[in-house]
């Protein structure tokens, strides 16, 4: 059970690492132009 929780946390953090740069890129693009 502990392994599953750890795996889910890892997946969640990977998703954030993937999503946040995309969001920031959009903001930077909007502010730069």
Secondary structure, 3 states (H helix, E strand, C coil): CHHHHHHHHHHHHHHHHHHHHHHHHHHHHHHHC
